[in-house]
Amino acid sequence: MALILPRIEEKSQVAIIGAGLAGLSCASALTKAGMQVKVFEKSRGLAGRMSTRKGDGWQCDHGARYFTARDPAFQNQLAIWLRQGIAAQWDTPIGVYENQAWQSSKPSDPRYVGTPWMTSPAQHLAKPLDIHQSHTITQINRAQQQWLLHTAEHGLLEYKPDWVILAVPAPQALALSQAIDPAIAALHGQAKTEGCWTMMLRFNEEIIMPFEAAFINEGILSWVARNNAKPQRTGEEVWVIHGQSQWSQDQIDADPQTIAPQMIAAFIAIGGKAPAEYSIHRWRYASSDPAYQPRFHCDLERGIGYCGDWLHGGRVEGAWLSGHALANTIIAAR
Ligand SMILES: Cc1cc2nc3c(=O)[nH]c(=O)nc-3n(C[C@H](O)[C@H](O)[C@H](O)COP(=O)(O)OP(=O)(O)OC[C@H]3O[C@@H](n4cnc5c(N)ncnc54)[C@H](O)[C@@H]3O)c2cc1C
């Protein structure tokens, strides 16, 4: 007589909202474990804040400047990227401008960048995944043990996953889930998120400064770097400059045309020049400074989870680790 085993219902359909490094690292681990994962991303591109702007004859990393790798799990991932030429160490000496003087920055952990673009590691993770770009999730509801996803571009999706994972910055997670998940308000309250005005300055000539990358500790700028100084960058001479975080946050809703001249003047004041062309970008949620670092949050019973830099250190490495740790918890609970 054949033995009939009861079928164990597995929650295996997972929707991940956000194709930044956290969402992609989570999707990658879940997919490898045999779960059926779809990633929904509002932009046309991937990688979130680990981004590169490309124009006619120029490119510029206008989000994350570089990343470090301190945790063994992320070091293993980095070793794969290094072997495959998707990342490289960036060993340019980095300066500090303070009290109107330049000095070298203190030695730090090695710094890495994606190659040839900052987006390359994310694109590599994304290759085997089922990603739906230009899908902005506007609302999430729960019905009959499944999740319903509403999008700005395609209305209510027919797809009804068992799990929904929000891999988006804290304020965007709050906006999406406060009506369905009481845990999100307290979680969001722990995260301090600040904006950053960023400019990409293009030149017809090489700009010589004491350092090709520097932290600026006075005035309205916080960082300047020659994008061409990074490994494998090609194209025109481009410098990226970041507004200081409190200054950026205080004028996050200002007209970019009033911000740009102030940032260019600050760049000239430390030895730079006026650019031939420029682009400006407002990062509304650039950085998180999470005092509380639970790594991720999830409700295994209802099938809802959160990952992202705001839950784990506020940086590229933390974003990857957060997504990875959430995936491992879901896999272990199956
Ligand atoms: C200017 C700047 C400089 C930085 N410098 C550094 C640095 O030097 N070193 C470092 O380690 N880190 C740095 N960071 C931080 C680093 O970029 C982030 O920590 C990391 O990239 C966050 O990844 P994430 O996946 O958590 O979030 P994100 O990269 O923000 O990914 C979230 C994704 O969700 C998408 N999304 C949001 N809402 C929705 C929605 N409703 N529907 C669908 N998709 C949605 C977004 O488009 C985005 O792609 C910097 C960031 C900025 C902006």
The ligand as a Gaussian input file, in Angstrom:
#p B3LYP/6-31G(d) Opt

LIG

0 1
 C       25.142000      60.458000      -2.144000
 C       25.343000      59.125000      -1.459000
 C       26.609000      58.748000      -1.039000
 C       26.812000      57.508000      -0.418000
 N       28.085000      57.129000      -0.087000
 C       28.284000      55.873000       0.410000
 C       29.609000      55.402000       0.650000
 O       30.589000      56.081000       0.389000
 N       29.759000      54.148000       1.151000
 C       28.700000      53.340000       1.415000
 O       28.901000      52.180000       1.835000
 N       27.433000      53.774000       1.206000
 C       27.213000      55.011000       0.713000
 N       25.945000      55.461000       0.472000
 C       24.824000      54.651000       0.956000
 C       24.541000      53.449000       0.065000
 O       24.342000      53.880000      -1.263000
 C       23.293000      52.751000       0.602000
 O       23.529000      52.380000       1.954000
 C       22.885000      51.497000      -0.139000
 O       23.061000      51.622000      -1.530000
 C       21.418000      51.220000       0.225000
 O       20.930000      50.076000      -0.450000
 P       19.411000      49.628000      -0.193000
 O       19.177000      48.447000      -1.061000
 O       19.173000      49.477000       1.264000
 O       18.505000      50.849000      -0.645000
 P       18.370000      51.547000      -2.090000
 O       19.655000      51.472000      -2.808000
 O       17.782000      52.894000      -1.829000
 O       17.318000      50.635000      -2.857000
 C       15.923000      50.797000      -2.701000
 C       15.263000      50.580000      -4.067000
 O       13.845000      50.570000      -3.891000
 C       13.250000      51.249000      -4.984000
 N       11.925000      51.685000      -4.527000
 C       11.614000      52.590000      -3.581000
 N       10.278000      52.690000      -3.425000
 C        9.721000      51.804000      -4.295000
 C        8.375000      51.446000      -4.620000
 N        7.322000      52.027000      -4.007000
 N        8.166000      50.512000      -5.573000
 C        9.218000      49.900000      -6.216000
 N       10.519000      50.223000      -5.949000
 C       10.769000      51.152000      -5.000000
 C       14.219000      52.393000      -5.258000
 O       14.047000      52.926000      -6.558000
 C       15.573000      51.704000      -5.050000
 O       16.051000      51.133000      -6.256000
 C       25.711000      56.664000      -0.178000
 C       24.437000      57.045000      -0.619000
 C       24.260000      58.253000      -1.260000
 C       22.897000      58.630000      -1.771000

